[in-house]
Amino acid sequence: MPNSRFPVSAVRRALAVGLLLTCSGAFAFSLSDLSNQDATAGLKAALEKGASSAVANLGRPNGFLGNDKVKIQLPGALEQAMPILRMTGMGSQVDGLVADMNHAAEAAVPLAKPLLMNAVKSMSVSDAKNILAGGDTSVTDFFRQKTSGELAVKFLPIVKRITDKNGLSGRYNAVMGQVAKSGLVGSSQSTVEGYVTQRALDGLFLMIGEEEKAIRKDPVGSGSAILGKVFGAMR
């Protein structure tokens, strides 16, 4: 939440200016300006909005399964075996496992919101400077650095509870456990729950990145009347 000592209008105005200067090389910007708490509070508000939107889009029915950008498929080693599995009458079971993996990710993602919000609240002035001075994915990089480890711990049991219901998950773990020993896949893919957890995190950060790029590219279309007015006048 913005600091109560500063008017909301000032926070929004600072956010608009800060993002504008980030998106356009035609304006000079001194990173020392970010020590102003208005600008920091405005940036935090933008981060909260982007993270909340990504979680809402993914953490709903078919949020993963219906989105080709983040849909979780079987790992390459098993995907290549799909024709054989279908020939042996296991096609419906495999399709069910793919659906379960995606639904597990959808169930886990809402757990990310409080951690993402805490990361924003704990953001330092240095973090904020790095975000504004960084590239198109600096917000995403910030969230990944601050939350990915703890999110994996929280996601894993949710994912496992759902994928364990599918009879193929045990076979997946047995096969991929052996493949992992050969070094052909990473340890995160050696169990279905580990694989889905990692893919769920990848999907979450990808969608946060999409939100970030959209705001940088078209701040007027971000949905904020203040942002639209400021950016529209200065383009």
C-alpha positions as CSV (number, residue, x, y, z in Angstrom):
1,M,0.0,0.0,0.0
2,P,1.3,3.5,-0.7
3,N,2.7,5.4,2.2
4,S,-0.1,7.4,3.9
5,R,2.1,10.5,4.1
6,F,1.9,10.9,0.4
7,P,-1.3,11.6,-1.6
8,V,-2.4,8.9,-3.9
9,S,-2.4,11.3,-6.8
10,A,1.3,12.0,-6.1
11,V,2.1,8.3,-6.1
12,R,0.3,7.7,-9.4
13,R,2.0,10.7,-10.9
14,A,5.4,9.5,-9.8
15,L,4.7,6.1,-11.2
16,A,3.6,7.5,-14.5
17,V,6.7,9.6,-14.8
18,G,9.0,6.8,-13.6
19,L,7.7,4.3,-16.1
20,L,7.6,6.8,-18.9
21,L,11.3,7.6,-18.4
22,T,12.1,3.9,-18.3
23,C,10.2,3.2,-21.6
24,S,11.5,6.2,-23.5
25,G,15.2,7.0,-24.1
26,A,14.2,10.5,-25.2
27,F,14.0,11.6,-21.6
28,A,16.9,11.9,-19.1
29,F,16.5,10.0,-15.9
30,S,18.7,10.1,-12.8
31,L,18.5,7.0,-10.6
32,S,19.0,9.2,-7.6
33,D,15.5,10.4,-8.1
34,L,14.2,7.0,-7.0
35,S,15.1,7.9,-3.4
36,N,11.9,9.9,-3.5
37,Q,9.4,7.7,-1.6
38,D,6.6,8.7,-3.9
39,A,8.3,7.1,-6.9
40,T,9.1,4.0,-4.9
41,A,5.5,3.6,-3.7
42,G,4.3,4.1,-7.2
43,L,6.6,1.4,-8.6
44,K,5.4,-1.0,-5.8
45,A,1.8,-0.4,-6.9
46,A,2.7,-1.3,-10.5
47,L,4.5,-4.5,-9.4
48,E,1.5,-5.6,-7.3
49,K,-0.9,-5.0,-10.2
50,G,1.3,-7.0,-12.6
51,A,1.8,-9.9,-10.2
52,S,-1.8,-10.1,-9.2
53,S,-2.9,-10.2,-12.9
54,A,-0.5,-13.0,-13.7
55,V,-1.7,-15.1,-10.7
56,A,-5.3,-14.5,-11.5
57,N,-4.9,-15.5,-15.2
58,L,-3.0,-18.7,-14.4
59,G,-4.7,-19.8,-11.1
60,R,-8.2,-20.3,-12.7
61,P,-9.7,-23.4,-14.4
62,N,-7.6,-24.1,-17.6
63,G,-5.3,-21.2,-16.8
64,F,-2.4,-23.4,-17.9
65,L,-4.2,-26.0,-20.0
66,G,-5.9,-23.4,-22.2
67,N,-2.8,-21.2,-22.7
68,D,-0.3,-22.6,-25.2
69,K,2.4,-20.3,-23.8
70,V,2.5,-22.1,-20.5
71,K,0.7,-25.4,-21.1
72,I,2.6,-28.2,-19.5
73,Q,3.4,-31.1,-21.8
74,L,5.2,-34.3,-21.0
75,P,9.0,-34.0,-20.9
76,G,10.7,-34.8,-24.2
77,A,11.7,-38.3,-23.3
78,L,8.1,-39.3,-22.6
79,E,6.7,-37.2,-25.4
80,Q,8.7,-39.1,-27.9
81,A,7.2,-42.3,-26.6
82,M,3.6,-41.1,-27.0
83,P,3.0,-43.0,-30.3
84,I,4.0,-46.3,-28.6
85,L,1.9,-45.5,-25.5
86,R,-1.2,-44.8,-27.7
87,M,-0.6,-48.0,-29.6
88,T,-0.7,-49.9,-26.4
89,G,-4.0,-48.4,-25.4
90,M,-2.6,-45.9,-22.9
91,G,-3.5,-42.8,-24.8
92,S,-6.3,-41.7,-22.6
93,Q,-4.2,-42.2,-19.5
94,V,-1.5,-40.1,-20.9
95,D,-3.9,-37.4,-21.9
96,G,-5.3,-37.6,-18.3
97,L,-1.8,-37.1,-16.9
98,V,-1.2,-34.0,-19.0
99,A,-4.5,-32.6,-17.8
100,D,-3.7,-33.4,-14.2
101,M,-0.3,-31.8,-14.5
102,N,-1.8,-28.5,-15.7
103,H,-4.6,-28.6,-13.2
104,A,-2.1,-29.1,-10.5
105,A,-0.2,-26.0,-11.6
106,E,-3.4,-24.1,-11.7
107,A,-4.2,-25.1,-8.1
108,A,-0.7,-24.2,-6.9
109,V,-0.3,-20.8,-8.5
110,P,-2.6,-18.9,-6.1
111,L,-0.2,-19.7,-3.3
112,A,2.2,-17.4,-5.1
113,K,0.3,-14.2,-4.5
114,P,1.2,-13.5,-0.8
115,L,4.9,-14.3,-1.5
116,L,4.9,-11.9,-4.5
117,M,3.2,-9.2,-2.5
118,N,5.7,-9.7,0.4
119,A,8.5,-9.3,-2.1
120,V,7.1,-6.0,-3.3
121,K,6.6,-4.7,0.3
122,S,10.2,-5.6,1.1
123,M,11.6,-4.0,-2.0
124,S,14.6,-1.8,-1.3
125,V,15.4,1.5,-3.0
126,S,18.3,-0.4,-4.6
127,D,15.9,-3.1,-5.9
128,A,13.7,-0.3,-7.4
129,K,16.6,1.4,-9.1
130,N,17.7,-1.9,-10.7
131,I,14.1,-2.5,-11.9
132,L,13.8,0.9,-13.5
133,A,17.3,0.8,-15.0
134,G,16.9,-2.8,-16.2
135,G,15.6,-4.4,-19.4
136,D,12.2,-5.5,-20.4
137,T,12.1,-8.3,-17.9
138,S,13.7,-6.6,-14.8
139,V,10.5,-6.9,-12.9
140,T,10.3,-10.6,-13.7
141,D,13.9,-11.1,-12.7
142,F,13.2,-9.4,-9.4
143,F,10.3,-11.7,-8.6
144,R,12.2,-14.8,-9.6
145,Q,15.2,-13.9,-7.5
146,K,13.1,-13.1,-4.4
147,T,10.5,-15.8,-4.5
148,S,11.3,-18.9,-6.7
149,G,12.9,-21.0,-3.9
150,E,10.1,-20.5,-1.4
151,L,7.5,-20.9,-4.1
152,A,8.9,-24.3,-5.2
153,V,8.6,-25.5,-1.6
154,K,5.0,-24.4,-1.4
155,F,4.0,-25.6,-4.8
156,L,5.4,-29.1,-4.5
157,P,3.0,-30.7,-2.0
158,I,-0.1,-29.3,-3.9
159,V,1.2,-30.6,-7.2
160,K,2.0,-34.0,-5.7
161,R,-1.4,-34.4,-4.1
162,I,-3.1,-34.0,-7.5
163,T,-0.7,-35.8,-9.7
164,D,-0.6,-38.8,-7.4
165,K,-4.2,-39.5,-8.2
166,N,-3.2,-40.4,-11.7
167,G,-2.0,-44.0,-12.1
168,L,0.7,-43.0,-14.6
169,S,2.5,-40.7,-12.1
170,G,4.2,-43.7,-10.5
171,R,5.3,-45.0,-13.8
172,Y,6.6,-41.5,-14.8
173,N,8.7,-41.3,-11.6
174,A,10.1,-44.8,-12.1
175,V,11.1,-44.2,-15.8
176,M,12.3,-40.7,-15.3
177,G,14.3,-41.6,-12.2
178,Q,16.3,-44.0,-14.3
179,V,16.7,-41.5,-17.1
180,A,17.9,-38.9,-14.7
181,K,20.7,-41.2,-13.6
182,S,22.0,-41.2,-17.1
183,G,22.2,-37.4,-17.0
184,L,19.8,-37.0,-20.0
185,V,17.4,-34.9,-17.8
186,G,17.8,-32.7,-14.8
187,S,16.9,-33.8,-11.3
188,S,13.9,-31.4,-11.4
189,Q,12.3,-33.7,-14.0
190,S,13.0,-37.0,-12.2
191,T,9.5,-36.9,-10.6
192,V,6.3,-35.7,-12.0
193,E,5.7,-33.3,-9.1
194,G,9.2,-31.8,-9.4
195,Y,8.7,-31.4,-13.2
196,V,5.3,-29.8,-12.8
197,T,6.4,-27.5,-10.0
198,Q,9.3,-26.2,-12.1
199,R,7.0,-25.7,-15.1
200,A,4.4,-23.9,-13.0
201,L,7.1,-21.5,-11.8
202,D,8.3,-21.0,-15.3
203,G,4.8,-20.3,-16.5
204,L,4.2,-17.8,-13.6
205,F,7.3,-15.8,-14.3
206,L,6.6,-15.9,-18.1
207,M,3.2,-14.4,-17.5
208,I,4.6,-11.8,-15.1
209,G,7.0,-10.9,-17.9
210,E,4.2,-10.6,-20.4
211,E,2.4,-8.2,-18.1
212,E,5.6,-6.2,-17.6
213,K,6.3,-5.9,-21.4
214,A,2.7,-4.9,-22.0
215,I,2.9,-2.0,-19.5
216,R,6.2,-0.9,-20.9
217,K,5.0,-1.0,-24.5
218,D,1.6,0.5,-24.0
219,P,1.3,2.3,-20.7
220,V,-1.8,4.1,-21.9
221,G,-3.6,0.8,-22.2
222,S,-2.7,-0.3,-18.7
223,G,-6.2,0.6,-17.4
224,S,-5.2,3.5,-15.3
225,A,-6.9,6.8,-16.2
226,I,-4.0,8.7,-14.6
227,L,-1.3,6.7,-16.5
228,G,-3.3,7.1,-19.7
229,K,-3.6,10.8,-19.4
230,V,0.0,11.4,-18.6
231,F,1.4,9.1,-21.2
232,G,-1.1,10.2,-23.8
233,A,-0.1,13.8,-23.4
234,M,3.7,13.1,-23.5
235,R,3.9,10.6,-26.4
